[in-house]
Amino acid sequence: MLPIPELLIDQLADRVADKVIARLRPLLEKPAVIPAKPVKPQPDRPLPTFLRLRDIAERVGVSRATIYRWVKEGRFPESVSLGEQSVAWRRVEIEAWEADPSGYVK
């Protein structure tokens, strides 16, 4: 096997690097945009009968602790047990509360 001069190796490395950079440059110059997953409307799908705490907190605009405090004070509908460690709220009760929060009576 013949020895390859070091100068030739450096020149080849530079040419390869230039080609790689030329191919990657258009990709590197574009801003990184991560497309959001489109939410498809599903009109034939019924609304859930029960709502989870995170959904209610987001819907009402208060913290989870506030919701539990309101439940304790009787100002918000109580949760229903769905299992040993799972609770949810009835959608119709939440909608009734949303219609008249100050007039809600336990």
N, CA, C and O atoms as a GROMACS GRO file, in nm:
protein
  424
    1MET      N    1   0.083  -0.116   0.000
    1MET     CA    2   0.000   0.000   0.000
    1MET      C    3   0.089   0.125   0.000
    1MET      O    4   0.189   0.132   0.072
    2LEU      N    5   0.052   0.221  -0.081
    2LEU     CA    6   0.132   0.342  -0.092
    2LEU      C    7   0.093   0.442   0.015
    2LEU      O    8  -0.026   0.457   0.044
    3PRO      N    9   0.189   0.509   0.074
    3PRO     CA   10   0.156   0.612   0.172
    3PRO      C   11   0.092   0.734   0.104
    3PRO      O   12   0.134   0.774  -0.004
    4ILE      N   13  -0.008   0.791   0.169
    4ILE     CA   14  -0.077   0.908   0.116
    4ILE      C   15  -0.016   1.030   0.184
    4ILE      O   16  -0.010   1.037   0.306
    5PRO      N   17   0.028   1.126   0.104
    5PRO     CA   18   0.088   1.246   0.164
    5PRO      C   19  -0.013   1.320   0.251
    5PRO      O   20  -0.132   1.327   0.219
    6GLU      N   21   0.035   1.374   0.359
    6GLU     CA   22  -0.052   1.442   0.455
    6GLU      C   23  -0.121   1.564   0.393
    6GLU      O   24  -0.235   1.594   0.428
    7LEU      N   25  -0.055   1.632   0.304
    7LEU     CA   26  -0.114   1.747   0.238
    7LEU      C   27  -0.236   1.705   0.157
    7LEU      O   28  -0.337   1.776   0.155
    8LEU      N   29  -0.229   1.591   0.091
    8LEU     CA   30  -0.341   1.540   0.012
    8LEU      C   31  -0.458   1.505   0.103
    8LEU      O   32  -0.573   1.531   0.068
    9ILE      N   33  -0.430   1.447   0.216
    9ILE     CA   34  -0.536   1.412   0.312
    9ILE      C   35  -0.606   1.539   0.360
    9ILE      O   36  -0.729   1.542   0.369
   10ASP      N   37  -0.531   1.642   0.391
   10ASP     CA   38  -0.589   1.769   0.436
   10ASP      C   39  -0.676   1.832   0.327
   10ASP      O   40  -0.784   1.884   0.355
   11GLN      N   41  -0.628   1.826   0.202
   11GLN     CA   42  -0.706   1.882   0.092
   11GLN      C   43  -0.837   1.807   0.072
   11GLN      O   44  -0.942   1.868   0.050
   12LEU      N   45  -0.831   1.674   0.080
   12LEU     CA   46  -0.952   1.593   0.065
   12LEU      C   47  -1.050   1.621   0.179
   12LEU      O   48  -1.171   1.632   0.156
   13ALA      N   49  -0.999   1.633   0.298
   13ALA     CA   50  -1.085   1.661   0.414
   13ALA      C   51  -1.153   1.796   0.398
   13ALA      O   52  -1.271   1.810   0.429
   14ASP      N   53  -1.079   1.895   0.349
   14ASP     CA   54  -1.138   2.028   0.328
   14ASP      C   55  -1.248   2.023   0.222
   14ASP      O   56  -1.352   2.087   0.237
   15ARG      N   57  -1.224   1.948   0.114
   15ARG     CA   58  -1.325   1.938   0.007
   15ARG      C   59  -1.451   1.868   0.057
   15ARG      O   60  -1.562   1.909   0.025
   16VAL      N   61  -1.433   1.763   0.135
   16VAL     CA   62  -1.549   1.691   0.190
   16VAL      C   63  -1.625   1.782   0.285
   16VAL      O   64  -1.748   1.788   0.282
   17ALA      N   65  -1.553   1.852   0.370
   17ALA     CA   66  -1.618   1.943   0.464
   17ALA      C   67  -1.694   2.052   0.390
   17ALA      O   68  -1.805   2.087   0.430
   18ASP      N   69  -1.636   2.106   0.284
   18ASP     CA   70  -1.704   2.210   0.205
   18ASP      C   71  -1.833   2.157   0.143
   18ASP      O   72  -1.934   2.227   0.140
   19LYS      N   73  -1.830   2.034   0.093
   19LYS     CA   74  -1.950   1.976   0.031
   19LYS      C   75  -2.058   1.951   0.136
   19LYS      O   76  -2.176   1.975   0.110
   20VAL      N   77  -2.019   1.904   0.253
   20VAL     CA   78  -2.116   1.879   0.360
   20VAL      C   79  -2.180   2.010   0.403
   20VAL      O   80  -2.302   2.018   0.420
   21ILE      N   81  -2.099   2.112   0.422
   21ILE     CA   82  -2.150   2.243   0.464
   21ILE      C   83  -2.242   2.302   0.356
   21ILE      O   84  -2.344   2.362   0.389
   22ALA      N   85  -2.206   2.285   0.230
   22ALA     CA   86  -2.288   2.338   0.120
   22ALA      C   87  -2.426   2.270   0.120
   22ALA      O   88  -2.526   2.335   0.092
   23ARG      N   89  -2.430   2.141   0.152
   23ARG     CA   90  -2.559   2.071   0.155
   23ARG      C   91  -2.641   2.106   0.279
   23ARG      O   92  -2.764   2.111   0.273
   24LEU      N   93  -2.575   2.130   0.389
   24LEU     CA   94  -2.646   2.160   0.513
   24LEU      C   95  -2.684   2.306   0.528
   24LEU      O   96  -2.775   2.338   0.604
   25ARG      N   97  -2.617   2.395   0.458
   25ARG     CA   98  -2.641   2.538   0.473
   25ARG      C   99  -2.788   2.577   0.455
   25ARG      O  100  -2.839   2.652   0.538
   26PRO      N  101  -2.860   2.530   0.353
   26PRO     CA  102  -3.001   2.568   0.342
   26PRO      C  103  -3.084   2.523   0.462
   26PRO      O  104  -3.177   2.593   0.504
   27LEU      N  105  -3.051   2.410   0.517
   27LEU     CA  106  -3.124   2.362   0.634
   27LEU      C  107  -3.090   2.442   0.759
   27LEU      O  108  -3.177   2.467   0.842
   28LEU      N  109  -2.964   2.484   0.771
   28LEU     CA  110  -2.922   2.558   0.888
   28LEU      C  111  -2.971   2.702   0.885
   28LEU      O  112  -2.987   2.764   0.991
   29GLU      N  113  -2.996   2.756   0.767
   29GLU     CA  114  -3.040   2.894   0.757
   29GLU      C  115  -3.190   2.910   0.783
   29GLU      O  116  -3.235   3.020   0.816
   30LYS      N  117  -3.266   2.803   0.768
   30LYS     CA  118  -3.410   2.810   0.793
   30LYS      C  119  -3.436   2.808   0.943
   30LYS      O  120  -3.369   2.735   1.016
   31PRO      N  121  -3.532   2.887   0.990
   31PRO     CA  122  -3.566   2.881   1.134
   31PRO      C  123  -3.635   2.748   1.164
   31PRO      O  124  -3.714   2.696   1.084
   32ALA      N  125  -3.604   2.695   1.279
   32ALA     CA  126  -3.663   2.568   1.318
   32ALA      C  127  -3.807   2.592   1.360
   32ALA      O  128  -3.835   2.665   1.454
   33VAL      N  129  -3.898   2.528   1.288
   33VAL     CA  130  -4.039   2.540   1.319
   33VAL      C  131  -4.095   2.400   1.337
   33VAL      O  132  -4.087   2.316   1.247
   34ILE      N  133  -4.150   2.377   1.454
   34ILE     CA  134  -4.210   2.248   1.480
   34ILE      C  135  -4.360   2.264   1.459
   34ILE      O  136  -4.426   2.336   1.534
   35PRO      N  137  -4.413   2.198   1.358
   35PRO     CA  138  -4.556   2.215   1.331
   35PRO      C  139  -4.640   2.154   1.442
   35PRO      O  140  -4.611   2.046   1.493
   36ALA      N  141  -4.746   2.226   1.479
   36ALA     CA  142  -4.837   2.174   1.581
   36ALA      C  143  -4.927   2.069   1.518
   36ALA      O  144  -4.959   2.076   1.400
   37LYS      N  145  -4.966   1.973   1.599
   37LYS     CA  146  -5.057   1.872   1.549
   37LYS      C  147  -5.194   1.935   1.529
   37LYS      O  148  -5.248   1.998   1.620
   38PRO      N  149  -5.249   1.918   1.410
   38PRO     CA  150  -5.381   1.977   1.388
   38PRO      C  151  -5.487   1.900   1.467
   38PRO      O  152  -5.486   1.777   1.473
   39VAL      N  153  -5.577   1.976   1.527
   39VAL     CA  154  -5.686   1.915   1.601
   39VAL      C  155  -5.803   1.901   1.507
   39VAL      O  156  -5.856   1.999   1.455
   40LYS      N  157  -5.843   1.778   1.487
   40LYS     CA  158  -5.953   1.752   1.396
   40LYS      C  159  -6.085   1.759   1.472
   40LYS      O  160  -6.101   1.692   1.574
   41PRO      N  161  -6.178   1.839   1.424
   41PRO     CA  162  -6.308   1.841   1.490
   41PRO      C  163  -6.379   1.708   1.470
   41PRO      O  164  -6.375   1.649   1.362
   42GLN      N  165  -6.442   1.662   1.574
   42GLN     CA  166  -6.512   1.535   1.568
   42GLN      C  167  -6.656   1.555   1.614
   42GLN      O  168  -6.690   1.523   1.728
   43PRO      N  169  -6.741   1.607   1.524
   43PRO     CA  170  -6.877   1.638   1.564
   43PRO      C  171  -6.959   1.515   1.600
   43PRO      O  172  -7.054   1.526   1.678
   44ASP      N  173  -6.925   1.399   1.546
   44ASP     CA  174  -7.003   1.279   1.574
   44ASP      C  175  -6.967   1.217   1.709
   44ASP      O  176  -7.034   1.124   1.755
   45ARG      N  177  -6.861   1.267   1.770
   45ARG     CA  178  -6.816   1.212   1.899
   45ARG      C  179  -6.886   1.287   2.013
   45ARG      O  180  -6.877   1.410   2.019
   46PRO      N  181  -6.954   1.216   2.102
   46PRO     CA  182  -7.024   1.286   2.211
   46PRO      C  183  -6.926   1.346   2.312
   46PRO      O  184  -6.814   1.298   2.329
   47LEU      N  185  -6.972   1.451   2.378
   47LEU     CA  186  -6.891   1.512   2.482
   47LEU      C  187  -6.876   1.415   2.599
   47LEU      O  188  -6.967   1.336   2.625
   48PRO      N  189  -6.764   1.419   2.668
   48PRO     CA  190  -6.748   1.328   2.781
   48PRO      C  191  -6.848   1.362   2.891
   48PRO      O  192  -6.877   1.478   2.916
   49THR      N  193  -6.898   1.258   2.956
   49THR     CA  194  -6.993   1.277   3.065
   49THR      C  195  -6.923   1.329   3.189
   49THR      O  196  -6.981   1.403   3.268
   50PHE      N  197  -6.797   1.290   3.205
   50PHE     CA  198  -6.720   1.333   3.321
   50PHE      C  199  -6.601   1.416   3.276
   50PHE      O  200  -6.545   1.394   3.168
   51LEU      N  201  -6.562   1.512   3.359
   51LEU     CA  202  -6.445   1.596   3.332
   51LEU      C  203  -6.341   1.573   3.441
   51LEU      O  204  -6.376   1.558   3.559
   52ARG      N  205  -6.215   1.570   3.402
   52ARG     CA  206  -6.107   1.552   3.497
   52ARG      C  207  -6.065   1.687   3.555
   52ARG      O  208  -6.098   1.792   3.500
   53LEU      N  209  -5.994   1.682   3.666
   53LEU     CA  210  -5.955   1.802   3.740
   53LEU      C  211  -5.874   1.898   3.653
   53LEU      O  212  -5.899   2.019   3.656
   54ARG      N  213  -5.778   1.848   3.578
   54ARG     CA  214  -5.694   1.937   3.496
   54ARG      C  215  -5.777   2.008   3.389
   54ARG      O  216  -5.751   2.123   3.357
   55ASP      N  217  -5.879   1.939   3.334
   55ASP     CA  218  -5.965   2.001   3.235
   55ASP      C  219  -6.051   2.110   3.298
   55ASP      O  220  -6.072   2.216   3.238
   56ILE      N  221  -6.101   2.084   3.418
   56ILE     CA  222  -6.185   2.182   3.487
   56ILE      C  223  -6.102   2.304   3.527
   56ILE      O  224  -6.146   2.418   3.509
   57ALA      N  225  -5.984   2.280   3.580
   57ALA     CA  226  -5.897   2.392   3.622
   57ALA      C  227  -5.866   2.482   3.503
   57ALA      O  228  -5.867   2.604   3.516
   58GLU      N  229  -5.839   2.423   3.388
   58GLU     CA  230  -5.811   2.501   3.267
   58GLU      C  231  -5.937   2.572   3.219
   58GLU      O  232  -5.932   2.688   3.178
   59ARG      N  233  -6.048   2.504   3.225
   59ARG     CA  234  -6.176   2.559   3.178
   59ARG      C  235  -6.222   2.676   3.265
   59ARG      O  236  -6.270   2.777   3.214
   60VAL      N  237  -6.208   2.661   3.397
   60VAL     CA  238  -6.255   2.763   3.490
   60VAL      C  239  -6.150   2.873   3.508
   60VAL      O  240  -6.184   2.988   3.537
   61GLY      N  241  -6.024   2.838   3.492
   61GLY     CA  242  -5.918   2.937   3.503
   61GLY      C  243  -5.866   2.957   3.644
   61GLY      O  244  -5.816   3.065   3.677
   62VAL      N  245  -5.875   2.854   3.728
   62VAL     CA  246  -5.822   2.862   3.864
   62VAL      C  247  -5.735   2.739   3.889
   62VAL      O  248  -5.732   2.646   3.809
   63SER      N  249  -5.666   2.740   4.002
   63SER     CA  250  -5.579   2.628   4.035
   63SER      C  251  -5.660   2.510   4.087
   63SER      O  252  -5.777   2.523   4.123
   64ARG      N  253  -5.595   2.396   4.091
   64ARG     CA  254  -5.661   2.275   4.144
   64ARG      C  255  -5.692   2.293   4.291
   64ARG      O  256  -5.797   2.248   4.339
   65ALA      N  257  -5.602   2.359   4.364
   65ALA     CA  258  -5.625   2.381   4.508
   65ALA      C  259  -5.749   2.467   4.530
   65ALA      O  260  -5.826   2.443   4.624
   66THR      N  261  -5.769   2.566   4.444
   66THR     CA  262  -5.887   2.652   4.456
   66THR      C  263  -6.014   2.571   4.434
   66THR      O  264  -6.113   2.590   4.504
   67ILE      N  265  -6.011   2.483   4.336
   67ILE     CA  266  -6.129   2.399   4.311
   67ILE      C  267  -6.161   2.315   4.434
   67ILE      O  268  -6.276   2.308   4.476
   68TYR      N  269  -6.060   2.250   4.491
   68TYR     CA  270  -6.084   2.168   4.611
   68TYR      C  271  -6.132   2.254   4.729
   68TYR      O  272  -6.216   2.210   4.807
   69ARG      N  273  -6.081   2.375   4.741
   69ARG     CA  274  -6.127   2.464   4.848
   69ARG      C  275  -6.274   2.501   4.826
   69ARG      O  276  -6.352   2.500   4.921
   70TRP      N  277  -6.311   2.533   4.703
   70TRP     CA  278  -6.449   2.566   4.672
   70TRP      C  279  -6.542   2.447   4.700
   70TRP      O  280  -6.654   2.465   4.749
   71VAL      N  281  -6.496   2.327   4.668
   71VAL     CA  282  -6.577   2.207   4.696
   71VAL      C  283  -6.600   2.196   4.846
   71VAL      O  284  -6.712   2.169   4.890
   72LYS      N  285  -6.494   2.216   4.924
   72LYS     CA  286  -6.504   2.207   5.069
   72LYS      C  287  -6.599   2.313   5.125
   72LYS      O  288  -6.672   2.287   5.220
   73GLU      N  289  -6.598   2.432   5.065
   73GLU     CA  290  -6.685   2.541   5.110
   73GLU      C  291  -6.827   2.527   5.056
   73GLU      O  292  -6.915   2.603   5.096
   74GLY      N  293  -6.851   2.432   4.967
   74GLY     CA  294  -6.984   2.413   4.909
   74GLY      C  295  -7.015   2.507   4.794
   74GLY      O  296  -7.131   2.523   4.757
   75ARG      N  297  -6.912   2.569   4.738
   75ARG     CA  298  -6.931   2.664   4.628
   75ARG      C  299  -6.906   2.604   4.491
   75ARG      O  300  -6.915   2.674   4.390
   76PHE      N  301  -6.876   2.473   4.485
   76PHE     CA  302  -6.844   2.407   4.360
   76PHE      C  303  -6.892   2.263   4.368
   76PHE      O  304  -6.892   2.205   4.477
   77PRO      N  305  -6.934   2.203   4.256
   77PRO     CA  306  -6.984   2.065   4.260
   77PRO      C  307  -6.879   1.968   4.314
   77PRO      O  308  -6.759   1.988   4.296
   78GLU      N  309  -6.926   1.865   4.380
   78GLU     CA  310  -6.835   1.763   4.434
   78GLU      C  311  -6.795   1.664   4.326
   78GLU      O  312  -6.867   1.643   4.229
   79SER      N  313  -6.679   1.605   4.344
   79SER     CA  314  -6.631   1.504   4.250
   79SER      C  315  -6.701   1.371   4.276
   79SER      O  316  -6.760   1.349   4.382
   80VAL      N  317  -6.692   1.284   4.177
   80VAL     CA  318  -6.749   1.150   4.186
   80VAL      C  319  -6.635   1.051   4.175
   80VAL      O  320  -6.546   1.068   4.091
   81SER      N  321  -6.636   0.949   4.256
   81SER     CA  322  -6.531   0.848   4.252
   81SER      C  323  -6.552   0.756   4.132
   81SER      O  324  -6.660   0.702   4.112
   82LEU      N  325  -6.446   0.740   4.052
   82LEU     CA  326  -6.450   0.650   3.937
   82LEU      C  327  -6.374   0.522   3.964
   82LEU      O  328  -6.374   0.430   3.882
   83GLY      N  329  -6.310   0.515   4.077
   83GLY     CA  330  -6.229   0.400   4.112
   83GLY      C  331  -6.157   0.429   4.242
   83GLY      O  332  -6.185   0.528   4.309
   84GLU      N  333  -6.063   0.342   4.278
   84GLU     CA  334  -5.993   0.360   4.405
   84GLU      C  335  -5.917   0.493   4.412
   84GLU      O  336  -5.920   0.560   4.516
   85GLN      N  337  -5.850   0.531   4.304
   85GLN     CA  338  -5.769   0.654   4.306
   85GLN      C  339  -5.804   0.746   4.189
   85GLN      O  340  -5.717   0.815   4.136
   86SER      N  341  -5.930   0.746   4.150
   86SER     CA  342  -5.970   0.824   4.035
   86SER      C  343  -6.101   0.895   4.062
   86SER      O  344  -6.201   0.833   4.100
   87VAL      N  345  -6.099   1.027   4.042
   87VAL     CA  346  -6.221   1.106   4.059
   87VAL      C  347  -6.242   1.194   3.936
   87VAL      O  348  -6.148   1.222   3.861
   88ALA      N  349  -6.366   1.235   3.916
   88ALA     CA  350  -6.400   1.326   3.807
   88ALA      C  351  -6.525   1.402   3.847
   88ALA      O  352  -6.586   1.374   3.951
   89TRP      N  353  -6.562   1.498   3.767
   89TRP     CA  354  -6.682   1.578   3.793
   89TRP      C  355  -6.781   1.554   3.681
   89TRP      O  356  -6.742   1.534   3.566
   90ARG      N  357  -6.909   1.555   3.714
   90ARG     CA  358  -7.013   1.542   3.613
   90ARG      C  359  -7.016   1.668   3.528
   90ARG      O  360  -7.019   1.780   3.580
   91ARG      N  361  -7.015   1.649   3.398
   91ARG     CA  362  -7.013   1.762   3.305
   91ARG      C  363  -7.134   1.852   3.323
   91ARG      O  364  -7.121   1.974   3.320
   92VAL      N  365  -7.252   1.793   3.342
   92VAL     CA  366  -7.374   1.874   3.356
   92VAL      C  367  -7.368   1.962   3.480
   92VAL      O  368  -7.418   2.075   3.479
   93GLU      N  369  -7.307   1.913   3.589
   93GLU     CA  370  -7.294   1.994   3.710
   93GLU      C  371  -7.196   2.110   3.689
   93GLU      O  372  -7.219   2.221   3.738
   94ILE      N  373  -7.088   2.084   3.616
   94ILE     CA  374  -6.990   2.189   3.587
   94ILE      C  375  -7.055   2.295   3.498
   94ILE      O  376  -7.034   2.415   3.518
   95GLU      N  377  -7.132   2.252   3.399
   95GLU     CA  378  -7.198   2.347   3.311
   95GLU      C  379  -7.301   2.430   3.387
   95GLU      O  380  -7.317   2.549   3.360
   96ALA      N  381  -7.372   2.368   3.482
   96ALA     CA  382  -7.468   2.442   3.565
   96ALA      C  383  -7.395   2.545   3.651
   96ALA      O  384  -7.442   2.657   3.667
   97TRP      N  385  -7.280   2.507   3.706
   97TRP     CA  386  -7.201   2.600   3.786
   97TRP      C  387  -7.152   2.716   3.698
   97TRP      O  388  -7.156   2.832   3.740
   98GLU      N  389  -7.106   2.684   3.576
   98GLU     CA  390  -7.057   2.789   3.485
   98GLU      C  391  -7.168   2.887   3.449
   98GLU      O  392  -7.142   3.006   3.432
   99ALA      N  393  -7.290   2.838   3.437
   99ALA     CA  394  -7.402   2.925   3.401
   99ALA      C  395  -7.432   3.026   3.512
   99ALA      O  396  -7.471   3.139   3.483
  100ASP      N  397  -7.413   2.985   3.639
  100ASP     CA  398  -7.442   3.076   3.751
  100ASP      C  399  -7.354   3.038   3.870
  100ASP      O  400  -7.403   2.974   3.963
  101PRO      N  401  -7.226   3.077   3.870
  101PRO     CA  402  -7.137   3.039   3.978
  101PRO      C  403  -7.180   3.092   4.115
  101PRO      O  404  -7.168   3.021   4.216
  102SER      N  405  -7.229   3.213   4.119
  102SER     CA  406  -7.266   3.270   4.249
  102SER      C  407  -7.395   3.208   4.303
  102SER      O  408  -7.418   3.207   4.424
  103GLY      N  409  -7.479   3.157   4.212
  103GLY     CA  410  -7.605   3.099   4.257
  103GLY      C  411  -7.599   2.949   4.279
  103GLY      O  412  -7.701   2.886   4.306
  104TYR      N  413  -7.479   2.891   4.268
  104TYR     CA  414  -7.467   2.746   4.285
  104TYR      C  415  -7.491   2.710   4.430
  104TYR      O  416  -7.432   2.767   4.522
  105VAL      N  417  -7.579   2.613   4.449
  105VAL     CA  418  -7.609   2.563   4.584
  105VAL      C  419  -7.587   2.413   4.581
  105VAL      O  420  -7.636   2.342   4.493
  106LYS      N  421  -7.514   2.367   4.677
  106LYS     CA  422  -7.480   2.226   4.688
  106LYS      C  423  -7.603   2.142   4.711
  106LYS      O  424  -7.593   2.019   4.723
   0.00000   0.00000   0.00000
